[in-house]
Amino acid sequence: MRLKIVSTNGTLVDTEVEEVVVPVKDGEVGILPHHAPYTGVVKGGLCKFKLSENKDDFLTQWDYAVVSVWD
């Protein structure tokens, strides 16, 4: 599935992923393929996602690539 993270400064991530975990107001939201479309406000923290292919563009934590997001 396609993950696109956009901030006021531009696109942070635009890549194919297998799974996404994002921090939200009440904890975290996990999104898997074939999930209903999800649009929401992310709170500050780490957005974690499993890449469909290995890429060296992202810092990794365990099996997840991570991007720091702040509100």
C-alpha positions in Angstrom: 0.0 0.0 0.0 1.1 3.6 -0.5 2.1 5.7 2.5 2.3 9.5 2.0 3.1 11.7 4.9 2.7 15.4 4.2 3.6 18.3 6.4 3.3 22.1 6.0 6.9 21.9 4.8 6.2 19.4 2.0 6.1 15.6 1.6 8.1 13.7 4.2 7.4 10.1 3.0 6.0 8.8 -0.3 6.7 5.0 -0.6 5.2 1.5 -0.7 4.8 -0.1 2.7 3.4 -3.3 4.3 2.2 -1.8 7.6 2.0 1.6 9.3 1.8 2.6 13.0 1.1 6.3 13.7 0.8 8.1 17.0 -2.6 9.7 17.5 -4.3 11.5 20.4 -5.5 8.3 22.1 -2.4 6.1 21.5 -1.5 4.6 18.1 -3.3 3.5 15.0 -2.1 0.5 13.1 -3.0 0.3 9.4 -2.6 -2.9 7.2 -3.2 -3.4 3.5 -6.9 -3.3 2.4 -7.7 -1.1 5.4 -10.4 1.5 4.8 -8.8 4.8 3.8 -7.7 6.7 6.8 -7.1 10.4 7.1 -6.3 11.8 10.6 -4.3 14.2 12.6 -1.0 12.7 13.9 0.3 13.8 17.3 4.0 14.2 18.0 6.0 11.0 18.1 7.4 8.3 15.9 5.6 7.1 12.8 6.7 3.5 12.1 6.2 1.6 8.9 7.4 -1.7 7.3 8.8 -1.0 3.9 7.8 -3.2 0.9 11.4 -3.2 -0.2 14.6 -2.4 1.7 15.6 1.2 1.3 18.5 3.0 2.9 16.6 6.3 2.9 15.1 5.7 6.4 16.3 5.3 9.9 15.2 1.8 11.1 14.0 0.6 14.5 13.7 -3.2 14.7 11.8 -4.2 11.5 10.3 -0.7 11.1 11.5 2.4 9.3 10.8 5.5 11.5 10.0 9.1 10.9 9.8 11.6 13.7 6.6 13.7 13.5 5.7 16.6 15.7 2.5 18.7 16.1 
